Amino acid sequence: QVQLVESGGGLVQAGGSLTLSCAASTTVFGIYTMGWFRQAPGKQRELVAGITTIGISTYADSVKGRFTISRDNGKKTVSLQMNNLKPEDTGVYYCNAARVSSSDPTGWGTVGEPYWGRGTQVTVSD
């Protein structure tokens, strides 16, 4: 069982920055691929950014060049630095942990059900 707790959300003006953090309660953090998802009102939850156990990252096209995901395996945390925020970035941001598959050389393959945090609200005003 992995518990994920997000922090760092808030209200910011367009063009501003926020940093989200996610702390994981697990004895072995390094076996989980981590990700940030978001859900805007009336829309489906979508992947914002992901990072493998060895630090390879991927981003949604809409946030490339503005957001940076990072992880600290020693502190068992994953962060999302968000710059040049836009109103369309508004939503609830969720931290996600998925156990990596040992048979997938890419590092993106996972097994079992992922774990989710409760989410943190990000609101970007015009």
C-alpha positions as a Markdown table, in Angstrom:
| # | Residue | x | y | z |
|---|---|---|---|---|
| 1 | Gln | 0.0 | 0.0 | 0.0 |
| 2 | Val | 1.3 | 3.4 | -1.0 |
| 3 | Gln | -0.2 | 6.7 | 0.4 |
| 4 | Leu | 0.4 | 9.8 | -1.7 |
| 5 | Val | -0.1 | 13.3 | -0.3 |
| 6 | Glu | 0.0 | 16.3 | -2.6 |
| 7 | Ser | 0.8 | 19.9 | -1.6 |
| 8 | Gly | 1.5 | 23.2 | -3.2 |
| 9 | Gly | -1.7 | 24.0 | -5.1 |
| 10 | Gly | -3.3 | 27.4 | -5.0 |
| 11 | Leu | -4.5 | 30.5 | -6.9 |
| 12 | Val | -2.1 | 32.2 | -9.3 |
| 13 | Gln | -2.4 | 34.7 | -12.0 |
| 14 | Ala | -1.7 | 33.8 | -15.6 |
| 15 | Gly | 2.0 | 33.8 | -16.3 |
| 16 | Gly | 2.8 | 32.9 | -12.7 |
| 17 | Ser | 4.4 | 29.8 | -11.3 |
| 18 | Leu | 3.6 | 27.0 | -8.8 |
| 19 | Thr | 5.4 | 24.0 | -7.5 |
| 20 | Leu | 3.5 | 20.9 | -6.6 |
| 21 | Ser | 5.0 | 18.2 | -4.4 |
| 22 | Cys | 3.9 | 14.7 | -3.6 |
| 23 | Ala | 5.2 | 12.7 | -0.7 |
| 24 | Ala | 4.9 | 8.9 | -0.8 |
| 25 | Ser | 4.7 | 6.7 | 2.2 |
| 26 | Thr | 6.3 | 3.5 | 1.1 |
| 27 | Thr | 9.4 | 1.6 | 2.0 |
| 28 | Val | 10.6 | 1.2 | -1.6 |
| 29 | Phe | 9.9 | 4.3 | -3.6 |
| 30 | Gly | 12.3 | 3.5 | -6.4 |
| 31 | Ile | 10.1 | 0.7 | -7.9 |
| 32 | Tyr | 7.3 | 3.2 | -8.8 |
| 33 | Thr | 6.9 | 5.2 | -11.9 |
| 34 | Met | 5.4 | 8.5 | -10.8 |
| 35 | Gly | 3.1 | 10.9 | -12.6 |
| 36 | Trp | 1.0 | 14.0 | -12.3 |
| 37 | Phe | -2.5 | 14.0 | -13.7 |
| 38 | Arg | -5.1 | 16.8 | -13.7 |
| 39 | Gln | -8.8 | 17.0 | -14.1 |
| 40 | Ala | -10.6 | 20.1 | -15.1 |
| 41 | Pro | -14.3 | 20.6 | -14.4 |
| 42 | Gly | -16.4 | 18.6 | -16.9 |
| 43 | Lys | -13.3 | 16.9 | -18.4 |
| 44 | Gln | -11.6 | 13.6 | -18.1 |
| 45 | Arg | -8.5 | 13.2 | -16.0 |
| 46 | Glu | -5.4 | 13.5 | -18.2 |
| 47 | Leu | -1.7 | 12.8 | -17.9 |
| 48 | Val | 0.4 | 16.0 | -17.4 |
| 49 | Ala | 3.8 | 14.5 | -16.8 |
| 50 | Gly | 5.4 | 11.2 | -15.9 |
| 51 | Ile | 8.8 | 10.1 | -14.7 |
| 52 | Thr | 10.4 | 6.6 | -14.6 |
| 53 | Thr | 12.4 | 5.2 | -11.8 |
| 54 | Ile | 15.6 | 6.4 | -13.4 |
| 55 | Gly | 14.4 | 9.9 | -14.2 |
| 56 | Ile | 13.2 | 9.6 | -17.8 |
| 57 | Ser | 10.3 | 12.0 | -18.2 |
| 58 | Thr | 7.4 | 12.6 | -20.5 |
| 59 | Tyr | 5.0 | 15.5 | -20.9 |
| 60 | Ala | 1.7 | 16.3 | -22.4 |
| 61 | Asp | 2.1 | 18.5 | -25.4 |
| 62 | Ser | 0.2 | 21.3 | -23.8 |
| 63 | Val | 2.7 | 21.7 | -21.0 |
| 64 | Lys | 6.0 | 21.0 | -22.8 |
| 65 | Gly | 8.5 | 23.7 | -22.1 |
| 66 | Arg | 6.6 | 25.1 | -19.2 |
| 67 | Phe | 6.4 | 22.2 | -16.7 |
| 68 | Thr | 9.2 | 20.1 | -15.2 |
| 69 | Ile | 8.7 | 16.9 | -13.3 |
| 70 | Ser | 11.4 | 15.6 | -11.0 |
| 71 | Arg | 11.8 | 13.0 | -8.3 |
| 72 | Asp | 14.0 | 12.5 | -5.2 |
| 73 | Asn | 14.1 | 8.8 | -4.5 |
| 74 | Gly | 15.9 | 9.4 | -1.2 |
| 75 | Lys | 13.2 | 11.7 | 0.1 |
| 76 | Lys | 10.4 | 9.7 | -1.6 |
| 77 | Thr | 9.0 | 12.7 | -3.3 |
| 78 | Val | 8.0 | 13.8 | -6.8 |
| 79 | Ser | 7.6 | 17.4 | -7.8 |
| 80 | Leu | 6.0 | 19.4 | -10.6 |
| 81 | Gln | 7.4 | 22.8 | -11.4 |
| 82 | Met | 4.9 | 24.8 | -13.3 |
| 83 | Asn | 5.9 | 28.0 | -15.0 |
| 84 | Asn | 4.0 | 30.4 | -17.3 |
| 85 | Leu | 0.7 | 29.1 | -16.1 |
| 86 | Lys | -2.4 | 29.5 | -18.3 |
| 87 | Pro | -6.1 | 29.5 | -17.3 |
| 88 | Glu | -6.4 | 26.2 | -19.1 |
| 89 | Asp | -4.0 | 24.7 | -16.6 |
| 90 | Thr | -6.8 | 25.1 | -14.0 |
| 91 | Gly | -7.9 | 21.8 | -12.4 |
| 92 | Val | -7.3 | 19.3 | -9.6 |
| 93 | Tyr | -3.8 | 17.8 | -9.8 |
| 94 | Tyr | -3.3 | 14.3 | -8.7 |
| 95 | Cys | -0.1 | 12.4 | -7.9 |
| 96 | Asn | 0.1 | 8.8 | -9.2 |
| 97 | Ala | 2.4 | 5.9 | -8.4 |
| 98 | Ala | 2.5 | 2.8 | -10.5 |
| 99 | Arg | 4.7 | -0.2 | -9.8 |
| 100 | Val | 7.2 | -0.7 | -12.6 |
| 101 | Ser | 7.2 | -3.9 | -14.6 |
| 102 | Ser | 10.6 | -5.7 | -14.4 |
| 103 | Ser | 10.0 | -7.1 | -17.9 |
| 104 | Asp | 9.6 | -3.8 | -19.7 |
| 105 | Pro | 13.0 | -2.3 | -20.7 |
| 106 | Thr | 11.5 | 1.2 | -21.4 |
| 107 | Gly | 10.7 | 1.8 | -17.7 |
| 108 | Trp | 7.1 | 2.8 | -18.6 |
| 109 | Gly | 5.5 | -0.6 | -18.3 |
| 110 | Thr | 3.6 | -1.0 | -15.0 |
| 111 | Val | 1.8 | -3.8 | -13.2 |
| 112 | Gly | -1.2 | -3.8 | -10.9 |
| 113 | Glu | -3.4 | -0.9 | -10.0 |
| 114 | Pro | -1.9 | 2.5 | -9.5 |
| 115 | Tyr | -2.1 | 4.5 | -6.4 |
| 116 | Trp | -3.6 | 8.0 | -6.3 |
| 117 | Gly | -3.4 | 11.0 | -4.0 |
| 118 | Arg | -6.4 | 13.0 | -3.1 |
| 119 | Gly | -5.5 | 15.9 | -5.3 |
| 120 | Thr | -4.6 | 19.6 | -4.9 |
| 121 | Gln | -6.5 | 22.4 | -6.6 |
| 122 | Val | -4.7 | 24.7 | -9.0 |
| 123 | Thr | -6.5 | 27.8 | -10.2 |
| 124 | Val | -5.1 | 30.1 | -12.8 |
| 125 | Ser | -6.9 | 33.4 | -13.2 |
| 126 | Asp | -6.8 | 35.7 | -16.3 |
